[in-house]
Amino acid sequence: MTDSEWKERWHEVERFRLMAHETTDPVAAALLLDIVLDLEAGLNELVDVEAQGPPWLGAVA
């Protein structure tokens, strides 16, 4: 994943986090926070996958 793709994903997480903070509707805030958690989990998975390196090199310890 390129640097610009990482930045785009991070900005997406921040945008949803800001929306959750600014909303006055508790249901909407809860849904937005759930979206943030899902997006962060996806980013964490990508970090783990990229940390392992290419599959032909094996896992990096």
N, CA, C and O atoms as CSV, one atom per row, in Angstrom:
chain,resi,resn,atom,element,x,y,z
A,1,MET,N,N,0.847,-1.161,0.000
A,1,MET,CA,C,0.000,0.000,0.000
A,1,MET,C,C,0.901,1.234,0.000
A,1,MET,O,O,1.884,1.295,0.738
A,2,THR,N,N,0.559,2.203,-0.825
A,2,THR,CA,C,1.386,3.406,-0.933
A,2,THR,C,C,1.101,4.365,0.220
A,2,THR,O,O,0.107,4.233,0.935
A,3,ASP,N,N,1.995,5.328,0.377
A,3,ASP,CA,C,1.814,6.334,1.427
A,3,ASP,C,C,0.506,7.094,1.252
A,3,ASP,O,O,-0.185,7.380,2.230
A,4,SER,N,N,0.168,7.419,0.021
A,4,SER,CA,C,-1.075,8.170,-0.210
A,4,SER,C,C,-2.303,7.323,0.144
A,4,SER,O,O,-3.302,7.858,0.625
A,5,GLU,N,N,-2.239,6.031,-0.086
A,5,GLU,CA,C,-3.356,5.160,0.298
A,5,GLU,C,C,-3.492,5.076,1.820
A,5,GLU,O,O,-4.603,5.067,2.350
A,6,TRP,N,N,-2.347,5.015,2.520
A,6,TRP,CA,C,-2.375,5.008,3.989
A,6,TRP,C,C,-2.990,6.307,4.502
A,6,TRP,O,O,-3.845,6.288,5.387
A,7,LYS,N,N,-2.552,7.430,3.943
A,7,LYS,CA,C,-3.062,8.730,4.371
A,7,LYS,C,C,-4.566,8.836,4.114
A,7,LYS,O,O,-5.311,9.353,4.947
A,8,GLU,N,N,-4.999,8.348,2.969
A,8,GLU,CA,C,-6.427,8.383,2.633
A,8,GLU,C,C,-7.237,7.567,3.639
A,8,GLU,O,O,-8.281,8.020,4.107
A,9,ARG,N,N,-6.769,6.382,3.967
A,9,ARG,CA,C,-7.467,5.541,4.955
A,9,ARG,C,C,-7.503,6.216,6.319
A,9,ARG,O,O,-8.536,6.218,6.989
A,10,TRP,N,N,-6.365,6.795,6.732
A,10,TRP,CA,C,-6.295,7.454,8.036
A,10,TRP,C,C,-7.243,8.658,8.082
A,10,TRP,O,O,-7.914,8.884,9.088
A,11,HIS,N,N,-7.294,9.429,6.986
A,11,HIS,CA,C,-8.205,10.578,6.934
A,11,HIS,C,C,-9.662,10.124,6.998
A,11,HIS,O,O,-10.501,10.805,7.588
A,12,GLU,N,N,-9.957,8.991,6.401
A,12,GLU,CA,C,-11.311,8.448,6.468
A,12,GLU,C,C,-11.687,8.120,7.919
A,12,GLU,O,O,-12.791,8.438,8.361
A,13,VAL,N,N,-10.783,7.493,8.646
A,13,VAL,CA,C,-11.028,7.184,10.057
A,13,VAL,C,C,-11.243,8.473,10.841
A,13,VAL,O,O,-12.180,8.575,11.633
A,14,GLU,N,N,-10.382,9.448,10.621
A,14,GLU,CA,C,-10.492,10.716,11.347
A,14,GLU,C,C,-11.785,11.450,11.022
A,14,GLU,O,O,-12.392,12.060,11.903
A,15,ARG,N,N,-12.212,11.396,9.759
A,15,ARG,CA,C,-13.455,12.046,9.350
A,15,ARG,C,C,-14.653,11.448,10.090
A,15,ARG,O,O,-15.503,12.182,10.593
A,16,PHE,N,N,-14.717,10.121,10.155
A,16,PHE,CA,C,-15.814,9.473,10.875
A,16,PHE,C,C,-15.730,9.746,12.375
A,16,PHE,O,O,-16.758,9.919,13.029
A,17,ARG,N,N,-14.515,9.787,12.928
A,17,ARG,CA,C,-14.342,10.081,14.346
A,17,ARG,C,C,-14.852,11.497,14.660
A,17,ARG,O,O,-15.513,11.710,15.677
A,18,LEU,N,N,-14.547,12.447,13.797
A,18,LEU,CA,C,-15.007,13.819,13.978
A,18,LEU,C,C,-16.530,13.904,13.872
A,18,LEU,O,O,-17.171,14.594,14.665
A,19,MET,N,N,-17.102,13.211,12.902
A,19,MET,CA,C,-18.560,13.202,12.776
A,19,MET,C,C,-19.211,12.638,14.032
A,19,MET,O,O,-20.223,13.164,14.496
A,20,ALA,N,N,-18.641,11.575,14.583
A,20,ALA,CA,C,-19.196,10.967,15.800
A,20,ALA,C,C,-19.109,11.944,16.962
A,20,ALA,O,O,-20.011,11.995,17.798
A,21,HIS,N,N,-18.042,12.711,17.021
A,21,HIS,CA,C,-17.859,13.671,18.104
A,21,HIS,C,C,-18.823,14.856,17.975
A,21,HIS,O,O,-19.306,15.382,18.978
A,22,GLU,N,N,-19.096,15.267,16.739
A,22,GLU,CA,C,-19.901,16.461,16.507
A,22,GLU,C,C,-21.405,16.205,16.521
A,22,GLU,O,O,-22.181,17.140,16.720
A,23,THR,N,N,-21.830,14.972,16.316
A,23,THR,CA,C,-23.262,14.710,16.241
A,23,THR,C,C,-23.910,14.794,17.617
A,23,THR,O,O,-23.296,14.477,18.636
A,24,THR,N,N,-25.171,15.231,17.619
A,24,THR,CA,C,-25.923,15.313,18.874
A,24,THR,C,C,-26.880,14.136,19.030
A,24,THR,O,O,-27.482,13.961,20.090
A,25,ASP,N,N,-27.021,13.344,17.997
A,25,ASP,CA,C,-27.905,12.174,18.040
A,25,ASP,C,C,-27.119,10.994,18.604
A,25,ASP,O,O,-26.141,10.562,17.995
A,26,PRO,N,N,-27.530,10.464,19.757
A,26,PRO,CA,C,-26.762,9.374,20.378
A,26,PRO,C,C,-26.711,8.104,19.537
A,26,PRO,O,O,-25.709,7.390,19.557
A,27,VAL,N,N,-27.778,7.816,18.800
A,27,VAL,CA,C,-27.778,6.621,17.952
A,27,VAL,C,C,-26.790,6.801,16.805
A,27,VAL,O,O,-26.026,5.889,16.488
A,28,ALA,N,N,-26.807,7.970,16.189
A,28,ALA,CA,C,-25.867,8.246,15.098
A,28,ALA,C,C,-24.432,8.205,15.606
A,28,ALA,O,O,-23.549,7.675,14.932
A,29,ALA,N,N,-24.194,8.764,16.795
A,29,ALA,CA,C,-22.845,8.752,17.363
A,29,ALA,C,C,-22.375,7.323,17.596
A,29,ALA,O,O,-21.226,6.992,17.306
A,30,ALA,N,N,-23.253,6.478,18.116
A,30,ALA,CA,C,-22.886,5.083,18.361
A,30,ALA,C,C,-22.572,4.362,17.053
A,30,ALA,O,O,-21.607,3.602,16.974
A,31,LEU,N,N,-23.388,4.603,16.030
A,31,LEU,CA,C,-23.135,3.971,14.729
A,31,LEU,C,C,-21.820,4.461,14.128
A,31,LEU,O,O,-21.053,3.670,13.580
A,32,LEU,N,N,-21.561,5.757,14.230
A,32,LEU,CA,C,-20.311,6.302,13.694
A,32,LEU,C,C,-19.098,5.754,14.442
A,32,LEU,O,O,-18.073,5.455,13.829
A,33,LEU,N,N,-19.211,5.624,15.752
A,33,LEU,CA,C,-18.103,5.039,16.512
A,33,LEU,C,C,-17.871,3.586,16.125
A,33,LEU,O,O,-16.732,3.119,16.102
A,34,ASP,N,N,-18.953,2.868,15.819
A,34,ASP,CA,C,-18.817,1.488,15.348
A,34,ASP,C,C,-18.094,1.451,14.005
A,34,ASP,O,O,-17.262,0.577,13.763
A,35,ILE,N,N,-18.417,2.402,13.140
A,35,ILE,CA,C,-17.719,2.495,11.848
A,35,ILE,C,C,-16.237,2.772,12.071
A,35,ILE,O,O,-15.386,2.176,11.411
A,36,VAL,N,N,-15.926,3.676,13.001
A,36,VAL,CA,C,-14.530,3.996,13.315
A,36,VAL,C,C,-13.789,2.748,13.780
A,36,VAL,O,O,-12.669,2.482,13.345
A,37,LEU,N,N,-14.423,1.987,14.668
A,37,LEU,CA,C,-13.781,0.755,15.161
A,37,LEU,C,C,-13.520,-0.221,14.024
A,37,LEU,O,O,-12.456,-0.836,13.970
A,38,ASP,N,N,-14.480,-0.371,13.117
A,38,ASP,CA,C,-14.293,-1.262,11.967
A,38,ASP,C,C,-13.159,-0.782,11.062
A,38,ASP,O,O,-12.335,-1.581,10.616
A,39,LEU,N,N,-13.120,0.516,10.794
A,39,LEU,CA,C,-12.065,1.055,9.941
A,39,LEU,C,C,-10.691,0.893,10.585
A,39,LEU,O,O,-9.719,0.549,9.913
A,40,GLU,N,N,-10.620,1.143,11.893
A,40,GLU,CA,C,-9.347,0.970,12.600
A,40,GLU,C,C,-8.906,-0.486,12.602
A,40,GLU,O,O,-7.718,-0.777,12.461
A,41,ALA,N,N,-9.854,-1.401,12.760
A,41,ALA,CA,C,-9.512,-2.827,12.725
A,41,ALA,C,C,-8.967,-3.200,11.348
A,41,ALA,O,O,-8.005,-3.959,11.236
A,42,GLY,N,N,-9.585,-2.665,10.317
A,42,GLY,CA,C,-9.089,-2.924,8.968
A,42,GLY,C,C,-7.688,-2.390,8.764
A,42,GLY,O,O,-6.854,-3.051,8.144
A,43,LEU,N,N,-7.418,-1.200,9.278
A,43,LEU,CA,C,-6.063,-0.639,9.176
A,43,LEU,C,C,-5.061,-1.481,9.948
A,43,LEU,O,O,-3.952,-1.721,9.468
A,44,ASN,N,N,-5.438,-1.931,11.138
A,44,ASN,CA,C,-4.537,-2.774,11.928
A,44,ASN,C,C,-4.228,-4.079,11.207
A,44,ASN,O,O,-3.095,-4.559,11.253
A,45,GLU,N,N,-5.222,-4.656,10.544
A,45,GLU,CA,C,-4.989,-5.883,9.775
A,45,GLU,C,C,-4.010,-5.617,8.639
A,45,GLU,O,O,-3.118,-6.425,8.380
A,46,LEU,N,N,-4.176,-4.474,7.956
A,46,LEU,CA,C,-3.260,-4.136,6.870
A,46,LEU,C,C,-1.838,-3.947,7.382
A,46,LEU,O,O,-0.878,-4.357,6.729
A,47,VAL,N,N,-1.708,-3.330,8.542
A,47,VAL,CA,C,-0.381,-3.146,9.131
A,47,VAL,C,C,0.252,-4.503,9.411
A,47,VAL,O,O,1.427,-4.721,9.118
A,48,ASP,N,N,-0.536,-5.415,9.980
A,48,ASP,CA,C,-0.015,-6.754,10.274
A,48,ASP,C,C,0.401,-7.481,9.007
A,48,ASP,O,O,1.455,-8.116,8.970
A,49,VAL,N,N,-0.414,-7.391,7.975
A,49,VAL,CA,C,-0.106,-8.074,6.710
A,49,VAL,C,C,1.157,-7.492,6.096
A,49,VAL,O,O,2.032,-8.235,5.651
A,50,GLU,N,N,1.257,-6.170,6.068
A,50,GLU,CA,C,2.443,-5.550,5.463
A,50,GLU,C,C,3.697,-5.788,6.295
A,50,GLU,O,O,4.799,-5.834,5.748
A,51,ALA,N,N,3.545,-5.940,7.603
A,51,ALA,CA,C,4.702,-6.209,8.461
A,51,ALA,C,C,5.281,-7.593,8.195
A,51,ALA,O,O,6.467,-7.828,8.423
A,52,GLN,N,N,4.451,-8.503,7.714
A,52,GLN,CA,C,4.923,-9.857,7.413
A,52,GLN,C,C,5.763,-9.890,6.149
A,52,GLN,O,O,6.536,-10.825,5.941
A,53,GLY,N,N,5.620,-8.881,5.306
A,53,GLY,CA,C,6.396,-8.840,4.079
A,53,GLY,C,C,5.789,-9.729,3.017
A,53,GLY,O,O,4.741,-10.338,3.235
A,54,PRO,N,N,6.435,-9.809,1.875
A,54,PRO,CA,C,5.927,-10.654,0.790
A,54,PRO,C,C,5.875,-12.111,1.208
A,54,PRO,O,O,6.745,-12.568,1.949
A,55,PRO,N,N,4.883,-12.844,0.756
A,55,PRO,CA,C,4.711,-14.225,1.185
A,55,PRO,C,C,5.892,-15.130,0.818
A,55,PRO,O,O,6.128,-16.134,1.489
A,56,TRP,N,N,6.628,-14.789,-0.228
A,56,TRP,CA,C,7.753,-15.651,-0.627
A,56,TRP,C,C,8.968,-15.476,0.284
A,56,TRP,O,O,9.906,-16.272,0.222
A,57,LEU,N,N,8.960,-14.433,1.135
A,57,LEU,CA,C,10.073,-14.241,2.073
A,57,LEU,C,C,9.811,-14.922,3.424
A,57,LEU,O,O,10.734,-15.091,4.221
A,58,GLY,N,N,8.590,-15.302,3.672
A,58,GLY,CA,C,8.233,-15.879,4.960
A,58,GLY,C,C,7.982,-14.799,5.975
A,58,GLY,O,O,8.193,-13.619,5.695
A,59,ALA,N,N,7.536,-15.182,7.144
A,59,ALA,CA,C,7.202,-14.210,8.191
A,59,ALA,C,C,8.482,-13.594,8.757
A,59,ALA,O,O,9.491,-14.272,8.948
A,60,VAL,N,N,8.405,-12.296,9.016
A,60,VAL,CA,C,9.518,-11.580,9.635
A,60,VAL,C,C,9.337,-11.664,11.131
A,60,VAL,O,O,8.273,-11.316,11.643
A,61,ALA,N,N,10.350,-12.116,11.842
A,61,ALA,CA,C,10.234,-12.260,13.298
A,61,ALA,C,C,10.844,-11.099,14.017
A,61,ALA,O,O,10.833,-11.060,15.247
